[in-house]
Amino acid sequence: MTDITPEVQAAIDRVRNDVAALHAELVRYGLVVWTGGNVSGRVPGADLFVIKPSGVLYDELTPANMILCTLDGSVVDGSPGSDRSPSSDTAAHAYVYRNMPDVGGVVHTHSPYAVAWAAYGEPIPCVTTAMADEFGGEIPIGPFAIIGDDSIGRGIVETLSGHRSRAVLMKNHGPFTIGKDARDAVKAAVMVEDVARSVLFSRQLGTPNPIPQPAIDSLFNRYQNVYGQDPTGSLN
């Protein structure tokens, strides 16, 4: 394994612990089934990130079997977990980290309501204050892309660059979310499923009422910069 300073090793250990624990949140909120979905987290101070192994049950995930990767998506030889294959979405996560330096966490789920919008191929319109707060507008649709290389990552970056949303619905696939760290990206994954469900229910009643753009801007600014005990501002 490449020489790693004690400071970077401590950061790796923290991210391993966080990423392993956060996968349980995907299960708790009903965002994944079986072994589908993944969380990754960038290692502060190093060109590295941590991601789950491929095809391992959520109950079996531990900090020790999280996989350490470089930003080109290669597994770091000799690191804990390096004897396993990383998530099939590793190349996509790596592409996001390389091209969006402010992103510290990436999440992919197959949460059913968000997947329904992705399969339909339509952005989720911003028709609730919760959407305005969390995403600053609609949740956009990204292009169709095949799993296995960085095509999904390219679609994520192309769609979200310059966009306030921290979520994208990859067409015919499902949601990917980004955040300032892994926990922030998991929160976005939870919220995108919540609003996907609410807006779909609203569509069943008729045509949802749009929120005027100035009100969306005001709600987003308040939530990102004023709300809560320790506001940190938006990722973008």
C-alpha positions in Angstrom: 0.0 0.0 0.0 1.2 3.5 -0.8 2.7 5.3 2.2 0.0 7.2 4.0 0.6 9.8 6.8 -0.9 9.3 10.2 -3.2 12.3 9.6 -4.5 10.9 6.4 -4.9 7.4 8.0 -7.0 9.0 10.7 -9.2 10.6 8.1 -9.5 7.3 6.2 -10.6 5.6 9.4 -13.2 8.3 10.1 -14.6 8.0 6.6 -14.7 4.2 6.8 -16.7 4.4 10.0 -19.1 7.0 8.6 -19.7 5.3 5.2 -20.3 1.9 6.8 -22.8 3.3 9.3 -24.6 5.4 6.7 -25.5 2.4 4.7 -27.9 1.5 7.5 -29.7 4.7 7.0 -30.5 3.6 3.4 -32.1 0.5 4.8 -33.9 2.4 7.6 -35.6 4.8 5.2 -36.5 2.1 2.7 -34.3 3.4 -0.1 -32.6 0.1 -1.1 -33.4 -3.6 -1.4 -31.0 -6.6 -1.2 -27.5 -5.3 -2.0 -28.4 -2.5 -4.4 -27.3 1.0 -3.8 -24.1 2.5 -2.3 -22.6 5.3 -0.3 -19.1 6.8 -0.8 -17.2 9.5 1.0 -14.2 11.5 0.0 -11.2 11.4 2.3 -10.3 14.9 3.4 -6.7 15.9 2.6 -6.1 13.0 0.1 -7.1 12.0 -3.4 -9.0 9.0 -2.0 -12.5 7.9 -1.3 -14.2 5.0 0.5 -17.0 3.0 -1.0 -18.9 -0.2 -0.2 -17.9 -3.6 -1.7 -20.1 -5.0 -4.5 -22.8 -7.5 -3.7 -22.4 -7.6 0.1 -25.5 -7.6 2.3 -26.1 -4.5 4.3 -26.0 -6.4 7.6 -22.5 -7.5 6.7 -21.0 -4.1 6.0 -18.4 -3.0 8.5 -15.7 -0.3 8.4 -13.1 -3.0 7.7 -14.7 -4.1 4.5 -15.3 -0.7 3.1 -13.0 -0.2 0.1 -10.4 2.5 -0.3 -10.0 3.9 -3.9 -8.0 6.5 -5.7 -9.8 9.1 -7.7 -9.3 7.1 -10.9 -11.4 4.4 -9.3 -8.6 2.0 -8.6 -8.6 0.0 -5.3 -5.6 0.9 -3.1 -3.6 -2.4 -2.9 -3.0 -3.7 0.6 -5.7 -1.6 2.3 -8.4 -3.3 4.3 -11.1 -4.6 2.0 -8.9 -4.6 -1.0 -9.4 -8.3 -1.6 -13.0 -7.6 -2.5 -14.5 -6.0 -5.7 -15.8 -2.4 -5.1 -19.3 -1.3 -6.0 -20.2 -1.5 -9.7 -20.8 2.3 -9.5 -17.2 3.0 -8.4 -16.2 4.5 -11.7 -19.2 6.9 -11.6 -18.4 8.0 -8.0 -14.7 8.5 -9.0 -15.7 10.7 -12.0 -17.8 12.9 -9.8 -15.0 13.4 -7.2 -12.5 14.2 -10.0 -14.7 16.8 -11.6 -16.6 18.3 -8.7 -14.0 19.1 -6.1 -16.5 20.5 -3.6 -18.4 17.1 -3.4 -17.5 15.0 -0.4 -20.1 12.3 -0.7 -22.0 10.4 -3.3 -25.1 8.2 -2.9 -27.0 5.9 -5.3 -30.3 4.2 -4.4 -33.1 2.4 -6.1 -35.8 4.1 -4.0 -39.1 3.3 -5.6 -40.8 6.7 -6.0 -37.6 8.4 -7.4 -37.0 5.4 -9.7 -40.6 5.8 -11.0 -39.8 9.4 -12.0 -36.5 8.3 -13.6 -38.3 5.6 -15.6 -40.9 8.1 -16.7 -38.1 10.4 -17.7 -39.4 13.7 -16.3 -37.9 16.1 -13.8 -39.7 16.4 -10.4 -41.2 19.9 -10.5 -40.6 22.1 -7.5 -44.1 22.3 -6.1 -43.5 21.9 -2.3 -41.6 24.1 0.1 -39.6 21.1 1.2 -38.2 20.8 -2.4 -37.4 24.5 -2.5 -35.6 24.3 0.8 -33.6 21.2 0.1 -33.0 21.3 -3.7 -33.6 24.9 -4.7 -35.8 24.0 -7.6 -36.7 20.9 -9.7 -34.8 17.6 -9.5 -33.5 17.2 -13.0 -33.3 14.1 -15.2 -29.9 12.9 -16.4 -29.1 10.9 -19.5 -29.5 7.2 -19.9 -26.1 5.6 -19.3 -24.8 2.0 -18.9 -23.4 0.8 -15.6 -19.7 -0.2 -15.5 -17.7 2.7 -16.8 -17.7 6.4 -16.0 -20.7 7.2 -18.3 -23.1 7.6 -15.3 -20.5 9.9 -13.6 -20.3 12.0 -16.8 -24.1 12.3 -16.8 -24.2 13.3 -13.2 -21.6 16.0 -13.6 -23.1 17.3 -16.8 -26.6 17.6 -15.3 -25.7 19.0 -11.8 -22.9 21.4 -12.8 -24.3 24.8 -12.1 -27.5 23.4 -10.8 -28.7 23.9 -7.2 -30.1 20.4 -6.9 -28.0 17.8 -5.0 -30.0 15.1 -6.7 -30.3 13.8 -10.3 -32.6 11.1 -11.6 -30.6 9.1 -14.1 -33.0 8.1 -16.9 -34.4 4.5 -16.6 -32.1 4.0 -13.6 -32.6 6.0 -10.4 -31.4 8.8 -8.2 -27.8 9.8 -7.4 -27.2 12.5 -4.8 -24.1 14.5 -3.8 -23.2 16.4 -0.7 -20.5 18.2 1.2 -19.8 14.8 2.9 -21.3 11.3 2.9 -23.9 12.2 5.5 -25.1 15.2 3.6 -25.5 13.1 0.4 -27.5 10.5 2.3 -29.8 13.2 3.6 -30.4 14.3 0.0 -31.2 10.7 -0.9 -33.8 10.5 1.9 -35.3 13.8 0.9 -35.5 13.1 -2.9 -37.5 10.0 -2.2 -39.8 11.9 0.1 -40.5 14.6 -2.4 -40.8 12.1 -5.3 -43.6 10.4 -3.3 -45.4 13.6 -2.4 -45.3 15.1 -5.9 -46.5 11.8 -7.4 -49.5 11.8 -5.0 -50.2 15.4 -6.0 -50.2 14.4 -9.6 -52.9 11.9 -8.9 -55.1 14.7 -7.7 -54.5 16.9 -10.7 -51.9 19.5 -11.8 -49.8 20.6 -8.9 -49.5 24.4 -8.3 -46.0 25.7 -9.1 -44.1 27.9 -6.6 -43.0 31.2 -8.0 -39.2 31.4 -8.6 -38.6 34.3 -6.2 -40.3 32.3 -3.5 -38.2 29.2 -4.3 -35.0 31.4 -4.1 -36.1 32.9 -0.8 -36.9 29.5 0.7 -33.7 27.9 -0.5 -31.6 30.8 0.9 -33.3 30.6 4.3 -33.0 26.9 4.7 -29.4 26.7 3.5 -28.1 29.7 5.4 -30.4 30.4 8.3 -32.3 27.3 9.4 -30.9 25.0 12.1 -28.3 25.2 14.8 -25.2 25.4 12.7 -26.0 26.3 9.1 -23.2 25.7 6.7 -24.6 26.9 3.4 -25.3 25.0 0.2 -22.9 22.7 -1.6 -23.1 24.9 -4.7 
